């Protein structure tokens, strides 16, 4: 079993839809959870950062962490064509710099 | 956030040759990291580079294949040595986010194709 599982998609939605992206993980020591957005031919861009369980909202983006289920989600409201990108989840247990464990990424396409 | 640049942005290389990738950051950082992103795969950490000390390599990566330099707090290089087609990948450098060592900012990547 891989440490982090993420459905690679592709996921295609119409403009304005609510998008739900998810990752599951197996290591209960993970405490820090991140979502990165990666446009084609660009480096990953930090989108959301969450510590432990709970929700965090930033504009149209909401990150949720459920440590009891080892499940994290990213919701995008009112999706726009500019949201079309690959979304990567990443996590680590803290205290060991560099040990970010990534999912494979979900490719999202928002159609006008 | 830190501004990170990488050179070259892409390259096509012949089997058996070596390529050195440069990473420049606009501010001083303690930790710099090098990742590999292969098609359809997760980003994988190659090594962590601290200024003034030897790089720390992850399992499966060795210094002879991926020598790293870190001459100062804003610059690092990764060399991909004796390349084979299996080394075709995107190579990314990153730095830790100021005040939050648990997460990182990434450069734009170097796209390498080995023929």
Contacts between the chains, C-beta under 8 A, distances in Angstrom:
chain1	res1	chain2	res2	distance
A	4	B	42	7.2
A	8	B	40	7.2
A	32	B	102	4.1
A	32	B	103	6.6
A	34	B	103	5.3
A	36	B	106	7.5
A	41	B	109	7.9
A	41	B	111	7.5
A	42	B	108	5.8
A	42	B	109	7.3
A	43	B	4	7.6
A	43	B	92	5.7
A	43	B	106	4.1
A	43	B	107	5.2
A	43	B	108	4.5
A	43	B	109	4.9
A	44	B	43	7.3
A	44	B	92	7.4
A	44	B	106	4.7
A	45	B	106	7.4
A	46	B	1	7.4
A	46	B	97	7.2
A	46	B	103	6.4
A	46	B	104	7.6
A	46	B	105	6.2
A	46	B	106	8.0
A	49	B	97	7.9
A	49	B	100	7.2
A	49	B	103	5.4
A	51	B	102	7.9
A	88	B	43	7.0
A	90	B	43	7.7
A	90	B	103	7.7
A	92	B	102	5.9
A	94	B	102	5.1
A	97	B	31	5.2
A	97	B	48	6.8
A	97	B	96	5.9
A	97	B	101	4.9
A	97	B	102	7.9
A	98	B	31	6.7
A	98	B	33	5.1
A	98	B	45	5.7
A	98	B	48	4.3
A	98	B	56	7.8
A	99	B	45	7.1
A	100	B	43	7.6
A	100	B	45	7.0
A	100	B	103	7.3
A	100	B	104	6.3
A	101	B	42	7.7
A	102	B	42	4.3
A	102	B	43	4.4
A	102	B	44	7.9
A	103	B	42	6.3
A	104	B	40	6.8
A	104	B	41	6.4
A	104	B	42	5.1
A	105	B	42	7.7
